[in-house]
Amino acid sequence: MDTKRQISVILSLALLACLTAGFGGALAEGDAAIRGLMAVVDHVNTASVLRDAMIHGSISHAERIGKAFLEVRDSGGDYITAVLEAGQGREMFRGVVTDSHYETRDGYTYGGIALAGEGDWAGHSLRIAYQNENIASWLDGEPYATVPDLICCFSLDEAAPRLNPDAKVGEHAAVIALPAPTEWTTPEGLAVFGPRGFSYDFDYRPFC
């Protein structure tokens, strides 16, 4: 087996391990919320190149978060807090989805989600804009969490992570942020993956 083929196999197995940690329990239970699963392995290269091109520990970090989520959710505990602790994140909002729309354009999924606050967030509103990933958010009309921090949504009705196009009007949701890897918060990283890289007229401010 040549070097590129070996790397491809290794990356495939690593992704499989990550996906198994995050979704294995749900799949084993026949969870109807999991409608499909896809993994893509690309940009195959040599180990010498990948060593300095990848963010070290990212797959293990994702696996730890997925494991914490499943273990606490399945035992009936506070899985949102478990994810926040495992990922060193911060809660952004809780409320009811009032709008959810998207379109496919130029190879990307563009869309938005709006929520009206509940509980501690009553009287406030949150809006999220995405281009495949959740890119920026506004709390009561003011810039809030943005890339490169990770904005993550959970359906509290289904006790499951919610992909952005799948948000349903009327469902109860929690939104959290997880801190960006330091590589993305450098001037070079922000030039590519900060809010201005997506044509928003404001700068990145660390949320977590």
N, C-alpha and C positions, 0 to 999 in steps of 0.2 A: 504494500500500500504506500503510495507516495505521500510526501509531506502535506500537501494541500488537502488530500483526502483524509489524512489523519486528523488534521485540525478541524475539518468539517464535521467529522464524527464526534470529536470531543465537544465541540460547541453544541451539537445537537443533543448530546447526552446531558450537558449542563442545563440547557433550556428545558429539557424534559424533567429534570430534577426540580427546577424552579416551579414549573407548571404543576407538577404533582403535589408539591407542598402547598401551593395556593388553592388548587381545585380538586385534589385527589379525593378528599373527604366528600365533597359535594357529588362528584361523579359516582363514587361508590354507593351513595345513597340514592342515585338516580334523580338528582336535583333537577327539576324542570326548568329552573332559571338558567342553567348552563345549556344554551342552545347550540353552541359550536365552539370549537377550540382550534386554534391555528398557531403554528410556530414557523418562523422564517429564519433561516440561517443564510447570511450572505457576507460579502466582503471578505471571503476566505483569503488568508495571507499567511505568511510565515510567522513563527513564534517570535522571532527577533523584532518584527514590525508590530505585532499585536501587543507585545510586552509594554510598549510605550504609547500605544494608541487606545487601549481599553482602560476603563475605570476599574481599578483592582477592587475585588470584593463585592461588586455590585450584584452578582447572581446570589451569593451567599446572603447578602443583606435582604434581597427580595424574598429569599426562602425563609429567613427568620421571621419576617413580617407576616408572610402567608401562614406559617405554622402557628404564630401567636394568635392570629385571627381565628383560624379554624378551631384550635383547642379551646379558646375562651367562648366562642360562639356556641360550640357544640355542648359545652357544659352549662350554658344558660347565663354566662357572665356578660360583663360590659366589654364587648369586642371592640368598640370604638376606642376606649381607653387603652386596651391591649395593643392596638395598632399604633396609637400615638406613642406609647411607651417604647415599643419595639423599634419604631422608626424615628424616635426623638422629634415628633411633630407637634402640631398645635391645632386645636379645633378652630375652624373658621366660622361655622354657621350651622344652625338647625332650623328647618322649616318645611313648608309645603311647596312643591313644584307648581308654579303658576303658568309657566310657558316652557316649551321644549320644541325646538325646530332645527332642521339641518338640511344641507344640500351637498351634493357631490360636484366639485368643480375643480378643473385642472389637476385631477388626480388626488385631491384632498377632500376630506369631509369637513365642511365649514358649518358651524351652528352655534346655538346659544341655549342656555338654561337660565330661568329666573325663578327665584324662591321668595316667599313671604315668611318672615320669621315667626317662630313659636317659642314658648318658654322664655328662657333668658334673652332670646333674640326677637321677641314680640315687638312689633312696631318698626322693625328694620327690614331691609330688602337686600338681596344679593343677586348679582348677575354674573354669569360666567360665559366667556367667549372661547370657542375652541377651533383649532385647525388641526384635525386628527387628535391632538392632545389638548388638554385644558391649558390655554395660554394666559389669560388674564381674567381678573374678577374685579367687581366694583361693589363696595358696601355703601348703600344709600347714595349711590352715584359717584362715589370717590374711589380712585384706584386703591386696590386692596392687595391680595396675594397675586403674584405673577410668576411666569417662568423666569429663571430655571427651577424655582421651587416646584414641587409636585402638588397639584390640586387634585384631590381624590374625593369622589362622591360615593356614598353608601345609601342604599334603600333600607330605611328602617322597617318598612313593611315586610320586606323579603329577607332582611338580615343578610344582605349580600352586597358586594361591590357593584357599582352601577357604571357601565360604559356610557359615555356621554350621549350618544344618539338614542340610547334606550331609556332615558329619563321619561317618566310618565307624569303628565299633569294630574295633580291631586295626591300623589304619593308623598309620604313623609321621608325626609332625607337629612343626612348629616354630611357636612363638607369639612374636610380636614386638609392641612398642608403638611408635607414632609420636606425637610431641608434638602436643597440641591447639593450634589457633590461639589467639593471645593473647586474642582477643575472647571466647572461651568460658571463659577462666580468670579473668575479672573477677567480682566479687560478683554482678553481674546475670546473667552467663552461667552461673555455677555454680548459681544459684537455679533455673535452668531445666534445665540439662543436667549437673549434678553428681550424685554418688551419692545425695544426700538427695532430689533431684528424682524419684528412682525408688524412694523409701521405704527406702533402705538407711541404717543407723544409723552411718555413719562419713563423714568428710570426704574430699574430694579431696586427694591428695598427688601432685604432679608426678612421673611415673615416669622421664621421659627427661631 
